[in-house]
């Protein structure tokens, strides 16, 4: 059973561990660590919103939400331990994050993902996101995606 809870400052080490577990598989694909692996999660928790997915009380994934301009917020990081992939953990985090964004009075969710993360791109497309830009930033080739929540 997956529970979603809001993270706080005491969760920084769990965030980093979840991030590393989720993104390590992509290092061979892109030849370096994905950008979220470089985040300082103590700072991210201080500035942004984090939701944890818990399985039997153990953090197995998280979403990191950042405020955007105008009418949107960013689903900046979505990370799920691969051992819990395919069990609805990512979908639950996306749905919970989207509801939070709506409660904040925003009507669009945006994110970016590496273009080489083909499986991830397909999942986001399946859940209603659309690609609106392709860029190279900080050495990463990214798709920018968005989804209307209304």
N, C-alpha and C positions, 0 to 999 in steps of 0.2 A: 504494500500500500504506500503510495507516494503522498506526502503532505508537503504543502508549500508554506513557508514561513519567511518573514522579513528578517534579513541579516542585520547585524550591528557590528560595531567596532571589534568586538571579541571574536568575530568570525573570520578575520583577515587570513589567518593561517589555513583555515578550511577552504576559503576561496582559492587561495594559491594552489593548494593541493588538488582541488577539483579541476582547476584550470589546467594544470600540468597533466593530470590524468586524461582529460578530454582532448587536449591539443597535441600531445606527444606523437600521436599517430600521423600527424600531418607534416612533421619535420622532414621526413624523407621525400615527401611529395613536393614541397616547395624549397627545400634546401636550407631552411633556417627555421627558427622558432616562430610560430604565428604571433602576431602582435600582442594578443592578450596575455601571453606568457611573460611579457616584460612589464606589465602593469604593477604598480605599487598598490596593493589592494587595501592597505590602511588608508591611503589617500582617497581611493575610489569610494570606499564606504563612507568616508567623511563628506564627500561631495555629491554622491549619487544614491540611487536606490538599488538594493540588492534583495533578491528573493532566492531562497534555498529550496531545493527539492530534497526532502528527507525520505529515506527508506529505513524503517525501523530505527529512526532517530539519527541515522548516519547521513551526512551530506553527500549526495550523489550527483548533484548538478546545481546550477544557479543561472539566474539572469541578472544582468547589470543594466539598469535603465538610466539614461541621461536625458535631461531636459533639452529640447530643441527650440528652435525659433518658431514663432507663429503658432501653428496648429498641430505640431507633431512632437514626439519624443523618440529617442533612439533606443532600440534594443541593442545596446553596444556590445554585449557579450552574452552568448548563450552557450553554456558548457555542460556536457553530460558525460559522466564516466562511461567509457565504452562498455563496461560490464552491465550497464543499465540501459544501453541503447536498445531501441525496438520495443520498449516496454511502456511507451507513452510519456516518459519523463520530460523529454524536450517539448512535446506537444502541450503537456500540462503547464510547463513554464511559460511557453508562448501565450497560451490562453490567459493565464493569470496576469502576465505582464500587459497584455492588451486590455484587460479589464481595469487594471490600475491606470493605464494611460487614459482611458475613457473617464474614470473617476476624477482625474486631474483636469478634465475639461478639454483634453486634446482629442483630435479625431483621426490621427494618422500615426502609424508606427513605421519607423525607418530603421534600416540596418545596412551593414555592408559585410561582405564575405569574400574570401579569396576566390578568384575565378577557377582555380584548380580544385576547389572543394566541390566537385560535381554532385556528389550525393547530397551535400548540404544545400546546394542551390536548388536541386530538384525538390527537396523537402519544403523549402521556403515557397517555391512556386506552387506546390501542392496546397499549401496553407493560405494561398491568396495573395502572396507578395508578387510584385512585378519589378523587373529590372528597369531602372530609369537612367543609369549611367554606368560607364565602365572607365576606370581611371587607374593610373599607376601612382601610388603614394608611398613614400618612405620605403621604396623597394618592393612593395606588394601590389600585385595586380588584383583589383577589386571590382566586384559588382556592387553598386548601390541599389538597394531595393526598398520598396515602400508598399504599404497596405492601408487602404482606407478602412477605418473601424466603424463607419456609420453606413 
